[in-house]
Amino acid sequence: MPVPKRKRSRARRDSRFANKFIKVKAIATCSNCNEATSSHQVCASCGYYKGRKVMTTKKDRVTKRKDALTARQATSKSAQGTPSENPE
């Protein structure tokens, strides 16, 4: 089994770990809503990337559910309203 011939000096050992530090991430602004986002990432608040909508956000899903609910309620009211309008 191979064994090192000489002890590795502290300078060589420590220089190996000298570049292992946390780098500051670049912060960009969204072109659609001007929110702070990470560069090359989809905006979490509006779902846009490079000027195109690529992701549905929670706000989009909530409004879609609300529209569907009101449409269902309108159709159920109209279905219930037709027989009662007939006086026979």
Buried (B, 14 or more C-beta within 10 A) or exposed (E): EEEEEEEEEEEEEEEEEEEEEEEEEEEBEBEBEEEEBEEEEBBEBBBBBEEEBEEEBEEEEEEEEEEEEEEEEEEEEEEEEEEEEEEE
